[in-house]
Amino acid sequence: MAKAYVLVASVIAAGLAIGLAAIGASLSDGMVSSKALEGMTRQPEQSGKLLTNMLISVGLIESIPIIAAVIAIVLVFANPLVDLLK
């Protein structure tokens, strides 16, 4: 019975981790893109540098949901807490 509770908690935690990471990344991507576009309109001569920095930032921000997905997969399929319960 205890294993069932751990598995249910793991599935809920995995769903929350992926969902919150996706929401956070999408909000951050929107903020980065809007600020970069605002900077490009104010200083067109710096647009190339701003675009490069924006793309690097978006790539780093997008790594967070990928890490969250890996942690969620580990929680669901290779949960170390299930082996402790007997």
N, C-alpha and C positions, 0 to 999 in steps of 0.2 A: 504494500500500500504506500509505503514511503517513497518507493521508486516512482510510482505514478505521480505523486506530488512534485517530485524533482523534475520529472520529464515535462509536466504541464508548466511549471515555473520556467523551465528552460525555453520552451516554445514561446511563451508570452514574452520573456526577456529578449529572445531573438527577434520577434516581431517589433517590439518597441525599439530595439537598437537600430534595426534597419530603417524603420519609419522615421525616427527622430534624426538619424544621420542624413537621410535623404531630404528631409525638410530643411535642416540646417544648411546643407550644401546648396540647395536650390536658392535659399534666401541669400546666402553669401555670394553665390555666382551672380545673382541679380544686382547686388550692391556693388560688386567689383566691376561688372560691366557698365553699370550706370555711371559710376565715378570715372571710369576710364573714358567713356564717351563724353562726359562733361569736361574732362581735362583736354580731350582732343579738340573740342569745339572752342575752348578758351585759348589753347596754344597749338595751332595746327602744325607748327614746325616741329613739335615734339611728338607727333602722332605715331611715328614708327616705334619710338622708344616706349611710349605708353602702351601700344598694342602688344609689344613683346612682353612687357611686364604683366599685362593683363592676362595673356595666355599662360604664362608661367604660374601666375596666382590661381587661375581657374584650374589648371592641372593639379596643383597641390591641394586645392580645396576638394576636388573630386576624388582624391585618394582616401579621404575620411570615410565616405560610404563604402568604399571597397574594403577597407580595414574592418568596418563594422559588419559587413557581410561575412567576412572570413571568421570573425569572432562568433557571429550568430550560427554559422555552419558548425563550428567546433562545439558550441553549446548544445546544438540539437543532435548531432551525430556522434560526437566523441566526447561526451560529457564525463569529466573525471569524477564528478560527485556521485554518479550512479554506481560506480564500482565500490565506493566507500560504504554504501548501504547493503546490508545482507539480510 
